Amino acid sequence: MTSEVVWVDLPVTDLKRAMTFYSAITASKFHHFSEQVAALDHKSGHASICLFQSTDESPSKEGALIYINLSQSIENAIKQVEINGGKIIRPIHEIQPYGKRAIILDSEGNRIALHEPLDN
């Protein structure tokens, strides 16, 4: 068996704002489970991101760098970052042979890599 990421819990300070942000950059919808929890739409058995609002954990720009594969072009996604309260840390650049990425801060202050693989 190989090791792989199966799920990511991403802390947020404002769940509604974070859902708006991630919906815009991923062109995907969320399943809203409670006032504090929502998960990005995904296929059964596939890894995804769960946004959660908690007083015990907070967003960070210094932790692990999570890559999100996009269901739209990285150019379209990056246009949505600042419009939806995020910040571009490193603009779109190639990471050969794996495609392109941009590093951003989301609307909550989490450092995230937007990724477009070569086969998009």
N, CA, C and O atoms as CSV, one atom per row, in Angstrom:
chain,resi,resn,atom,element,x,y,z
A,1,MET,N,N,0.842,-1.177,0.000
A,1,MET,CA,C,0.000,0.000,0.000
A,1,MET,C,C,0.891,1.245,0.000
A,1,MET,O,O,1.892,1.299,0.715
A,2,THR,N,N,0.522,2.235,-0.800
A,2,THR,CA,C,1.280,3.478,-0.844
A,2,THR,C,C,0.667,4.504,0.106
A,2,THR,O,O,-0.518,4.439,0.434
A,3,SER,N,N,1.484,5.436,0.532
A,3,SER,CA,C,0.995,6.526,1.376
A,3,SER,C,C,0.441,7.620,0.491
A,3,SER,O,O,1.016,7.936,-0.551
A,4,GLU,N,N,-0.678,8.199,0.903
A,4,GLU,CA,C,-1.258,9.295,0.144
A,4,GLU,C,C,-2.104,10.158,1.070
A,4,GLU,O,O,-2.576,9.698,2.109
A,5,VAL,N,N,-2.283,11.382,0.689
A,5,VAL,CA,C,-3.160,12.273,1.440
A,5,VAL,C,C,-4.595,11.846,1.171
A,5,VAL,O,O,-4.981,11.661,0.017
A,6,VAL,N,N,-5.388,11.687,2.226
A,6,VAL,CA,C,-6.763,11.246,2.044
A,6,VAL,C,C,-7.779,12.333,2.397
A,6,VAL,O,O,-8.941,12.242,1.998
A,7,TRP,N,N,-7.361,13.347,3.131
A,7,TRP,CA,C,-8.289,14.400,3.526
A,7,TRP,C,C,-7.485,15.551,4.107
A,7,TRP,O,O,-6.413,15.340,4.673
A,8,VAL,N,N,-8.002,16.777,3.968
A,8,VAL,CA,C,-7.361,17.949,4.561
A,8,VAL,C,C,-8.414,18.739,5.315
A,8,VAL,O,O,-9.429,19.131,4.740
A,9,ASP,N,N,-8.180,18.975,6.599
A,9,ASP,CA,C,-9.009,19.884,7.387
A,9,ASP,C,C,-8.308,21.236,7.381
A,9,ASP,O,O,-7.165,21.345,7.826
A,10,LEU,N,N,-8.979,22.256,6.885
A,10,LEU,CA,C,-8.386,23.581,6.753
A,10,LEU,C,C,-9.123,24.554,7.667
A,10,LEU,O,O,-10.302,24.831,7.450
A,11,PRO,N,N,-8.439,25.077,8.689
A,11,PRO,CA,C,-9.114,25.985,9.609
A,11,PRO,C,C,-9.426,27.334,8.958
A,11,PRO,O,O,-8.637,27.860,8.173
A,12,VAL,N,N,-10.590,27.876,9.302
A,12,VAL,CA,C,-11.014,29.183,8.790
A,12,VAL,C,C,-11.589,29.999,9.943
A,12,VAL,O,O,-11.992,29.448,10.968
A,13,THR,N,N,-11.622,31.308,9.765
A,13,THR,CA,C,-12.219,32.165,10.789
A,13,THR,C,C,-13.637,32.579,10.428
A,13,THR,O,O,-14.417,32.956,11.303
A,14,ASP,N,N,-13.976,32.512,9.139
A,14,ASP,CA,C,-15.319,32.862,8.672
A,14,ASP,C,C,-15.706,31.846,7.601
A,14,ASP,O,O,-15.266,31.951,6.456
A,15,LEU,N,N,-16.525,30.871,7.967
A,15,LEU,CA,C,-16.850,29.764,7.058
A,15,LEU,C,C,-17.534,30.248,5.786
A,15,LEU,O,O,-17.195,29.790,4.695
A,16,LYS,N,N,-18.478,31.152,5.903
A,16,LYS,CA,C,-19.192,31.633,4.714
A,16,LYS,C,C,-18.233,32.327,3.743
A,16,LYS,O,O,-18.287,32.083,2.538
A,17,ARG,N,N,-17.366,33.181,4.260
A,17,ARG,CA,C,-16.383,33.878,3.420
A,17,ARG,C,C,-15.435,32.872,2.765
A,17,ARG,O,O,-15.125,33.000,1.581
A,18,ALA,N,N,-14.974,31.880,3.519
A,18,ALA,CA,C,-14.061,30.873,2.994
A,18,ALA,C,C,-14.732,30.030,1.906
A,18,ALA,O,O,-14.104,29.700,0.901
A,19,MET,N,N,-16.006,29.682,2.106
A,19,MET,CA,C,-16.733,28.927,1.086
A,19,MET,C,C,-16.860,29.738,-0.198
A,19,MET,O,O,-16.703,29.193,-1.291
A,20,THR,N,N,-17.138,31.023,-0.080
A,20,THR,CA,C,-17.226,31.901,-1.252
A,20,THR,C,C,-15.890,31.938,-1.974
A,20,THR,O,O,-15.840,31.830,-3.200
A,21,PHE,N,N,-14.800,32.091,-1.218
A,21,PHE,CA,C,-13.455,32.149,-1.783
A,21,PHE,C,C,-13.133,30.861,-2.544
A,21,PHE,O,O,-12.776,30.918,-3.720
A,22,TYR,N,N,-13.252,29.714,-1.899
A,22,TYR,CA,C,-12.875,28.450,-2.533
A,22,TYR,C,C,-13.810,28.057,-3.660
A,22,TYR,O,O,-13.372,27.434,-4.627
A,23,SER,N,N,-15.076,28.400,-3.563
A,23,SER,CA,C,-15.998,28.145,-4.680
A,23,SER,C,C,-15.562,28.919,-5.910
A,23,SER,O,O,-15.625,28.401,-7.025
A,24,ALA,N,N,-15.116,30.167,-5.716
A,24,ALA,CA,C,-14.691,31.004,-6.842
A,24,ALA,C,C,-13.405,30.500,-7.483
A,24,ALA,O,O,-13.305,30.467,-8.709
A,25,ILE,N,N,-12.423,30.107,-6.683
A,25,ILE,CA,C,-11.137,29.710,-7.287
A,25,ILE,C,C,-11.129,28.276,-7.796
A,25,ILE,O,O,-10.342,27.942,-8.682
A,26,THR,N,N,-11.991,27.422,-7.252
A,26,THR,CA,C,-12.003,26.028,-7.724
A,26,THR,C,C,-13.124,25.733,-8.703
A,26,THR,O,O,-13.130,24.674,-9.332
A,27,ALA,N,N,-14.072,26.649,-8.843
A,27,ALA,CA,C,-15.261,26.437,-9.680
A,27,ALA,C,C,-15.998,25.172,-9.235
A,27,ALA,O,O,-16.524,24.423,-10.059
A,28,SER,N,N,-16.028,24.950,-7.931
A,28,SER,CA,C,-16.692,23.787,-7.340
A,28,SER,C,C,-17.658,24.238,-6.255
A,28,SER,O,O,-17.619,25.383,-5.804
A,29,LYS,N,N,-18.516,23.330,-5.848
A,29,LYS,CA,C,-19.490,23.613,-4.802
A,29,LYS,C,C,-19.071,22.956,-3.496
A,29,LYS,O,O,-18.162,22.127,-3.463
A,30,PHE,N,N,-19.749,23.341,-2.424
A,30,PHE,CA,C,-19.505,22.772,-1.106
A,30,PHE,C,C,-20.718,22.036,-0.587
A,30,PHE,O,O,-21.857,22.346,-0.938
A,31,HIS,N,N,-20.453,21.053,0.258
A,31,HIS,CA,C,-21.498,20.410,1.049
A,31,HIS,C,C,-21.399,21.058,2.427
A,31,HIS,O,O,-20.397,20.897,3.124
A,32,HIS,N,N,-22.422,21.779,2.809
A,32,HIS,CA,C,-22.444,22.500,4.073
A,32,HIS,C,C,-23.020,21.557,5.126
A,32,HIS,O,O,-24.211,21.248,5.086
A,33,PHE,N,N,-22.195,21.095,6.068
A,33,PHE,CA,C,-22.629,20.102,7.040
A,33,PHE,C,C,-23.183,20.713,8.325
A,33,PHE,O,O,-24.092,20.159,8.943
A,34,SER,N,N,-22.627,21.864,8.722
A,34,SER,CA,C,-23.090,22.527,9.941
A,34,SER,C,C,-22.671,23.992,9.870
A,34,SER,O,O,-22.115,24.438,8.867
A,35,GLU,N,N,-22.937,24.723,10.922
A,35,GLU,CA,C,-22.529,26.140,10.966
A,35,GLU,C,C,-21.011,26.300,10.971
A,35,GLU,O,O,-20.502,27.383,10.680
A,36,GLN,N,N,-20.288,25.234,11.299
A,36,GLN,CA,C,-18.829,25.294,11.393
A,36,GLN,C,C,-18.088,24.424,10.378
A,36,GLN,O,O,-16.860,24.477,10.326
A,37,VAL,N,N,-18.788,23.626,9.569
A,37,VAL,CA,C,-18.102,22.651,8.705
A,37,VAL,C,C,-18.714,22.595,7.308
A,37,VAL,O,O,-19.933,22.538,7.151
A,38,ALA,N,N,-17.837,22.612,6.289
A,38,ALA,CA,C,-18.252,22.433,4.896
A,38,ALA,C,C,-17.119,21.731,4.146
A,38,ALA,O,O,-15.946,22.009,4.395
A,39,ALA,N,N,-17.460,20.830,3.238
A,39,ALA,CA,C,-16.454,20.101,2.462
A,39,ALA,C,C,-16.622,20.395,0.980
A,39,ALA,O,O,-17.741,20.477,0.473
A,40,LEU,N,N,-15.503,20.550,0.295
A,40,LEU,CA,C,-15.495,20.765,-1.147
A,40,LEU,C,C,-16.070,19.529,-1.828
A,40,LEU,O,O,-15.757,18.402,-1.447
A,41,ASP,N,N,-16.909,19.743,-2.835
A,41,ASP,CA,C,-17.510,18.643,-3.586
A,41,ASP,C,C,-16.406,17.750,-4.136
A,41,ASP,O,O,-15.412,18.243,-4.669
A,42,HIS,N,N,-16.578,16.434,-4.007
A,42,HIS,CA,C,-15.560,15.492,-4.464
A,42,HIS,C,C,-16.198,14.137,-4.748
A,42,HIS,O,O,-17.312,13.852,-4.309
A,43,LYS,N,N,-15.473,13.313,-5.486
A,43,LYS,CA,C,-15.932,11.963,-5.789
A,43,LYS,C,C,-15.694,11.077,-4.569
A,43,LYS,O,O,-14.717,11.256,-3.843
A,44,SER,N,N,-16.581,10.136,-4.356
A,44,SER,CA,C,-16.440,9.199,-3.252
A,44,SER,C,C,-15.091,8.487,-3.335
A,44,SER,O,O,-14.693,8.023,-4.403
A,45,GLY,N,N,-14.404,8.404,-2.226
A,45,GLY,CA,C,-13.112,7.728,-2.189
A,45,GLY,C,C,-11.931,8.599,-2.574
A,45,GLY,O,O,-10.791,8.136,-2.547
A,46,HIS,N,N,-12.183,9.863,-2.935
A,46,HIS,CA,C,-11.111,10.770,-3.306
A,46,HIS,C,C,-10.867,11.791,-2.194
A,46,HIS,O,O,-11.785,12.146,-1.455
A,47,ALA,N,N,-9.646,12.250,-2.086
A,47,ALA,CA,C,-9.292,13.257,-1.086
A,47,ALA,C,C,-9.971,14.582,-1.401
A,47,ALA,O,O,-10.250,14.892,-2.559
A,48,SER,N,N,-10.228,15.345,-0.372
A,48,SER,CA,C,-10.804,16.668,-0.563
A,48,SER,C,C,-10.428,17.566,0.613
A,48,SER,O,O,-9.626,17.200,1.472
A,49,ILE,N,N,-11.026,18.734,0.621
A,49,ILE,CA,C,-10.748,19.724,1.656
A,49,ILE,C,C,-12.014,19.998,2.444
A,49,ILE,O,O,-13.088,20.202,1.878
A,50,CYS,N,N,-11.867,19.999,3.752
A,50,CYS,CA,C,-12.956,20.343,4.650
A,50,CYS,C,C,-12.599,21.662,5.332
A,50,CYS,O,O,-11.574,21.759,6.007
A,51,LEU,N,N,-13.433,22.660,5.158
A,51,LEU,CA,C,-13.251,23.930,5.856
A,51,LEU,C,C,-13.957,23.821,7.195
A,51,LEU,O,O,-15.102,23.372,7.261
A,52,PHE,N,N,-13.281,24.230,8.264
A,52,PHE,CA,C,-13.937,24.178,9.568
A,52,PHE,C,C,-13.576,25.399,10.394
A,52,PHE,O,O,-12.436,25.863,10.394
A,53,GLN,N,N,-14.559,25.896,11.084
A,53,GLN,CA,C,-14.402,27.072,11.930
A,53,GLN,C,C,-14.346,26.584,13.370
A,53,GLN,O,O,-15.264,25.908,13.834
A,54,SER,N,N,-13.257,26.928,14.090
A,54,SER,CA,C,-13.061,26.456,15.452
A,54,SER,C,C,-12.270,27.478,16.250
A,54,SER,O,O,-11.416,28.176,15.703
A,55,THR,N,N,-12.550,27.563,17.517
A,55,THR,CA,C,-11.768,28.455,18.377
A,55,THR,C,C,-10.460,27.794,18.802
A,55,THR,O,O,-9.582,28.462,19.349
A,56,ASP,N,N,-10.319,26.486,18.557
A,56,ASP,CA,C,-9.123,25.746,18.957
A,56,ASP,C,C,-7.995,25.793,17.925
A,56,ASP,O,O,-6.834,25.573,18.271
A,57,GLU,N,N,-8.321,26.077,16.669
A,57,GLU,CA,C,-7.314,26.105,15.602
A,57,GLU,C,C,-7.517,27.347,14.753
A,57,GLU,O,O,-8.627,27.869,14.648
A,58,SER,N,N,-6.425,27.816,14.144
A,58,SER,CA,C,-6.533,29.023,13.328
A,58,SER,C,C,-5.736,28.880,12.038
A,58,SER,O,O,-4.816,28.066,11.967
A,59,PRO,N,N,-6.082,29.667,11.011
A,59,PRO,CA,C,-5.363,29.636,9.731
A,59,PRO,C,C,-3.881,29.969,9.920
A,59,PRO,O,O,-3.500,30.628,10.887
A,60,SER,N,N,-3.042,29.495,8.969
A,60,SER,CA,C,-1.609,29.755,9.055
A,60,SER,C,C,-0.989,29.909,7.675
A,60,SER,O,O,-1.330,29.185,6.740
A,61,LYS,N,N,-0.078,30.861,7.565
A,61,LYS,CA,C,0.697,31.006,6.332
A,61,LYS,C,C,2.075,30.377,6.481
A,61,LYS,O,O,2.925,30.516,5.601
A,62,GLU,N,N,2.294,29.690,7.590
A,62,GLU,CA,C,3.613,29.136,7.885
A,62,GLU,C,C,3.655,27.615,7.959
A,62,GLU,O,O,4.728,27.041,8.145
A,63,GLY,N,N,2.530,26.964,7.821
A,63,GLY,CA,C,2.482,25.508,7.934
A,63,GLY,C,C,2.716,24.814,6.608
A,63,GLY,O,O,3.374,25.344,5.712
A,64,ALA,N,N,2.166,23.623,6.505
A,64,ALA,CA,C,2.298,22.814,5.285
A,64,ALA,C,C,1.701,23.554,4.089
A,64,ALA,O,O,0.741,24.310,4.233
A,65,LEU,N,N,2.273,23.332,2.923
A,65,LEU,CA,C,1.746,23.927,1.691
A,65,LEU,C,C,0.868,22.885,1.006
A,65,LEU,O,O,1.358,21.860,0.534
A,66,ILE,N,N,-0.426,23.156,0.956
A,66,ILE,CA,C,-1.396,22.249,0.365
A,66,ILE,C,C,-1.625,22.666,-1.086
A,66,ILE,O,O,-1.871,23.838,-1.369
A,67,TYR,N,N,-1.542,21.697,-2.004
A,67,TYR,CA,C,-1.787,21.951,-3.425
A,67,TYR,C,C,-3.219,21.566,-3.753
A,67,TYR,O,O,-3.692,20.501,-3.356
A,68,ILE,N,N,-3.909,22.440,-4.481
A,68,ILE,CA,C,-5.264,22.149,-4.932
A,68,ILE,C,C,-5.245,22.077,-6.459
A,68,ILE,O,O,-4.916,23.057,-7.128
A,69,ASN,N,N,-5.604,20.898,-7.010
A,69,ASN,CA,C,-5.792,20.785,-8.453
A,69,ASN,C,C,-7.073,21.513,-8.807
A,69,ASN,O,O,-8.070,21.405,-8.092
A,70,LEU,N,N,-7.055,22.238,-9.881
A,70,LEU,CA,C,-8.182,23.078,-10.257
A,70,LEU,C,C,-9.050,22.426,-11.315
A,70,LEU,O,O,-8.564,21.689,-12.172
A,71,SER,N,N,-10.366,22.713,-11.241
A,71,SER,CA,C,-11.277,22.235,-12.278
A,71,SER,C,C,-11.502,23.310,-13.334
A,71,SER,O,O,-12.332,23.148,-14.229
A,72,GLN,N,N,-10.762,24.404,-13.224
A,72,GLN,CA,C,-10.758,25.460,-14.233
A,72,GLN,C,C,-9.299,25.831,-14.481
A,72,GLN,O,O,-8.417,25.344,-13.773
A,73,SER,N,N,-9.025,26.676,-15.465
A,73,SER,CA,C,-7.644,27.046,-15.747
A,73,SER,C,C,-7.076,27.839,-14.575
A,73,SER,O,O,-7.804,28.546,-13.878
A,74,ILE,N,N,-5.782,27.714,-14.371
A,74,ILE,CA,C,-5.136,28.443,-13.286
A,74,ILE,C,C,-5.244,29.955,-13.513
A,74,ILE,O,O,-5.305,30.728,-12.556
A,75,GLU,N,N,-5.268,30.370,-14.778
A,75,GLU,CA,C,-5.412,31.791,-15.089
A,75,GLU,C,C,-6.765,32.320,-14.601
A,75,GLU,O,O,-6.839,33.405,-14.024
A,76,ASN,N,N,-7.838,31.544,-14.836
A,76,ASN,CA,C,-9.162,31.948,-14.346
A,76,ASN,C,C,-9.212,31.943,-12.828
A,76,ASN,O,O,-9.795,32.844,-12.224
A,77,ALA,N,N,-8.609,30.940,-12.206
A,77,ALA,CA,C,-8.620,30.837,-10.746
A,77,ALA,C,C,-7.878,32.006,-10.107
A,77,ALA,O,O,-8.358,32.586,-9.133
A,78,ILE,N,N,-6.719,32.355,-10.643
A,78,ILE,CA,C,-5.905,33.410,-10.031
A,78,ILE,C,C,-6.607,34.767,-10.105
A,78,ILE,O,O,-6.402,35.624,-9.245
A,79,LYS,N,N,-7.436,34.960,-11.137
A,79,LYS,CA,C,-8.213,36.203,-11.244
A,79,LYS,C,C,-9.187,36.347,-10.077
A,79,LYS,O,O,-9.544,37.463,-9.701
A,80,GLN,N,N,-9.617,35.231,-9.507
A,80,GLN,CA,C,-10.603,35.240,-8.428
A,80,GLN,C,C,-9.989,35.443,-7.042
A,80,GLN,O,O,-10.706,35.750,-6.089
A,81,VAL,N,N,-8.693,35.278,-6.924
A,81,VAL,CA,C,-8.049,35.320,-5.606
A,81,VAL,C,C,-8.275,36.656,-4.905
A,81,VAL,O,O,-8.886,36.689,-3.836
A,82,GLU,N,N,-7.802,37.744,-5.477
A,82,GLU,CA,C,-7.902,39.044,-4.809
A,82,GLU,C,C,-9.330,39.575,-4.784
A,82,GLU,O,O,-9.716,40.262,-3.839
A,83,ILE,N,N,-10.118,39.263,-5.815
A,83,ILE,CA,C,-11.526,39.676,-5.844
A,83,ILE,C,C,-12.271,39.102,-4.646
A,83,ILE,O,O,-13.203,39.721,-4.132
A,84,ASN,N,N,-11.855,37.906,-4.201
A,84,ASN,CA,C,-12.539,37.215,-3.113
A,84,ASN,C,C,-11.780,37.253,-1.785
A,84,ASN,O,O,-11.990,36.403,-0.919
A,85,GLY,N,N,-10.906,38.233,-1.632
A,85,GLY,CA,C,-10.272,38.468,-0.335
A,85,GLY,C,C,-8.952,37.778,-0.087
A,85,GLY,O,O,-8.452,37.809,1.038
A,86,GLY,N,N,-8.365,37.153,-1.102
A,86,GLY,CA,C,-7.075,36.501,-0.940
A,86,GLY,C,C,-5.934,37.385,-1.413
A,86,GLY,O,O,-6.147,38.533,-1.803
A,87,LYS,N,N,-4.727,36.846,-1.376
A,87,LYS,CA,C,-3.539,37.580,-1.795
A,87,LYS,C,C,-2.626,36.637,-2.581
A,87,LYS,O,O,-2.438,35.484,-2.194
A,88,ILE,N,N,-2.066,37.127,-3.673
A,88,ILE,CA,C,-1.131,36.331,-4.475
A,88,ILE,C,C,0.261,36.518,-3.889
A,88,ILE,O,O,0.774,37.637,-3.846
A,89,ILE,N,N,0.872,35.431,-3.439
A,89,ILE,CA,C,2.227,35.479,-2.883
A,89,ILE,C,C,3.263,35.266,-3.976
A,89,ILE,O,O,4.266,35.977,-4.049
A,90,ARG,N,N,3.003,34.270,-4.831
A,90,ARG,CA,C,3.889,33.990,-5.970
A,90,ARG,C,C,3.012,33.739,-7.177
A,90,ARG,O,O,2.221,32.796,-7.178
A,91,PRO,N,N,3.136,34.571,-8.215
A,91,PRO,CA,C,2.290,34.437,-9.409
A,91,PRO,C,C,2.474,33.082,-10.099
A,91,PRO,O,O,3.341,32.293,-9.723
A,92,ILE,N,N,1.659,32.835,-11.092
A,92,ILE,CA,C,1.706,31.585,-11.859
A,92,ILE,C,C,3.117,31.367,-12.402
A,92,ILE,O,O,3.723,32.264,-12.988
A,93,HIS,N,N,3.620,30.161,-12.194
A,93,HIS,CA,C,4.936,29.787,-12.719
A,93,HIS,C,C,4.955,28.277,-12.969
A,93,HIS,O,O,4.183,27.526,-12.372
A,94,GLU,N,N,5.837,27.853,-13.851
A,94,GLU,CA,C,5.931,26.441,-14.200
A,94,GLU,C,C,6.707,25.683,-13.138
A,94,GLU,O,O,7.667,26.193,-12.561
A,95,ILE,N,N,6.274,24.460,-12.893
A,95,ILE,CA,C,7.002,23.531,-12.025
A,95,ILE,C,C,7.140,22.224,-12.814
A,95,ILE,O,O,6.450,21.240,-12.550
A,96,GLN,N,N,8.033,22.248,-13.766
A,96,GLN,CA,C,8.210,21.128,-14.688
A,96,GLN,C,C,8.826,19.942,-13.978
A,96,GLN,O,O,9.729,20.114,-13.159
A,97,PRO,N,N,8.369,18.770,-14.268
A,97,PRO,CA,C,7.453,18.404,-15.345
A,97,PRO,C,C,5.993,18.271,-14.890
A,97,PRO,O,O,5.234,17.514,-15.495
A,98,TYR,N,N,5.593,18.984,-13.848
A,98,TYR,CA,C,4.293,18.752,-13.228
A,98,TYR,C,C,3.199,19.741,-13.600
A,98,TYR,O,O,2.042,19.523,-13.238
A,99,GLY,N,N,3.517,20.809,-14.303
A,99,GLY,CA,C,2.491,21.776,-14.690
A,99,GLY,C,C,2.808,23.178,-14.212
A,99,GLY,O,O,3.954,23.624,-14.265
A,100,LYS,N,N,1.773,23.871,-13.742
A,100,LYS,CA,C,1.922,25.248,-13.275
A,100,LYS,C,C,1.316,25.378,-11.884
A,100,LYS,O,O,0.421,24.623,-11.505
A,101,ARG,N,N,1.824,26.354,-11.131
A,101,ARG,CA,C,1.253,26.645,-9.826
A,101,ARG,C,C,1.343,28.133,-9.541
A,101,ARG,O,O,2.111,28.862,-10.168
A,102,ALA,N,N,0.546,28.561,-8.586
A,102,ALA,CA,C,0.634,29.896,-8.005
A,102,ALA,C,C,0.458,29.687,-6.514
A,102,ALA,O,O,-0.322,28.834,-6.091
A,103,ILE,N,N,1.175,30.456,-5.721
A,103,ILE,CA,C,1.043,30.342,-4.270
A,103,ILE,C,C,0.290,31.571,-3.776
A,103,ILE,O,O,0.625,32.707,-4.114
A,104,ILE,N,N,-0.733,31.313,-2.970
A,104,ILE,CA,C,-1.614,32.386,-2.511
A,104,ILE,C,C,-1.848,32.289,-1.006
A,104,ILE,O,O,-1.540,31.279,-0.374
A,105,LEU,N,N,-2.398,33.359,-0.453
A,105,LEU,CA,C,-3.021,33.312,0.867
A,105,LEU,C,C,-4.512,33.328,0.603
A,105,LEU,O,O,-4.995,34.168,-0.157
A,106,ASP,N,N,-5.252,32.414,1.217
A,106,ASP,CA,C,-6.695,32.409,1.015
A,106,ASP,C,C,-7.343,33.547,1.804
A,106,ASP,O,O,-6.644,34.329,2.448
A,107,SER,N,N,-8.640,33.643,1.761
A,107,SER,CA,C,-9.361,34.717,2.436
A,107,SER,C,C,-9.198,34.654,3.952
A,107,SER,O,O,-9.500,35.623,4.648
A,108,GLU,N,N,-8.722,33.517,4.468
A,108,GLU,CA,C,-8.590,33.326,5.909
A,108,GLU,C,C,-7.157,33.452,6.407
A,108,GLU,O,O,-6.925,33.520,7.614
A,109,GLY,N,N,-6.188,33.485,5.483
A,109,GLY,CA,C,-4.781,33.586,5.875
A,109,GLY,C,C,-4.004,32.289,5.755
A,109,GLY,O,O,-2.872,32.212,6.232
A,110,ASN,N,N,-4.583,31.253,5.124
A,110,ASN,CA,C,-3.874,29.995,4.874
A,110,ASN,C,C,-3.076,30.108,3.584
A,110,ASN,O,O,-3.581,30.613,2.582
A,111,ARG,N,N,-1.832,29.640,3.604
A,111,ARG,CA,C,-1.005,29.586,2.397
A,111,ARG,C,C,-1.375,28.330,1.627
A,111,ARG,O,O,-1.343,27.229,2.176
A,112,ILE,N,N,-1.734,28.495,0.333
A,112,ILE,CA,C,-2.215,27.412,-0.524
A,112,ILE,C,C,-1.530,27.514,-1.878
A,112,ILE,O,O,-1.230,28.614,-2.342
A,113,ALA,N,N,-1.280,26.369,-2.517
A,113,ALA,CA,C,-0.779,26.349,-3.892
A,113,ALA,C,C,-1.921,25.941,-4.803
A,113,ALA,O,O,-2.542,24.897,-4.600
A,114,LEU,N,N,-2.200,26.762,-5.808
A,114,LEU,CA,C,-3.159,26.406,-6.856
A,114,LEU,C,C,-2.352,25.686,-7.921
A,114,LEU,O,O,-1.298,26.177,-8.327
A,115,HIS,N,N,-2.821,24.530,-8.384
A,115,HIS,CA,C,-2.046,23.705,-9.309
A,115,HIS,C,C,-2.861,23.351,-10.548
A,115,HIS,O,O,-4.016,22.934,-10.454
A,116,GLU,N,N,-2.241,23.524,-11.698
A,116,GLU,CA,C,-2.813,23.060,-12.958
A,116,GLU,C,C,-1.852,22.069,-13.564
A,116,GLU,O,O,-0.763,22.449,-13.992
A,117,PRO,N,N,-2.236,20.782,-13.612
A,117,PRO,CA,C,-1.346,19.783,-14.190
A,117,PRO,C,C,-1.177,19.967,-15.686
A,117,PRO,O,O,-1.936,20.700,-16.321
A,118,LEU,N,N,-0.200,19.314,-16.235
A,118,LEU,CA,C,0.086,19.424,-17.673
A,118,LEU,C,C,-1.075,18.981,-18.542
A,118,LEU,O,O,-1.243,19.515,-19.638
A,119,ASP,N,N,-1.874,18.037,-18.107
A,119,ASP,CA,C,-2.933,17.491,-18.947
A,119,ASP,C,C,-4.228,18.286,-18.904
A,119,ASP,O,O,-5.237,17.795,-19.410
A,120,ASN,N,N,-4.261,19.465,-18.339
A,120,ASN,CA,C,-5.488,20.301,-18.339
A,120,ASN,C,C,-5.700,20.962,-19.660
A,120,ASN,O,O,-6.674,21.694,-19.835
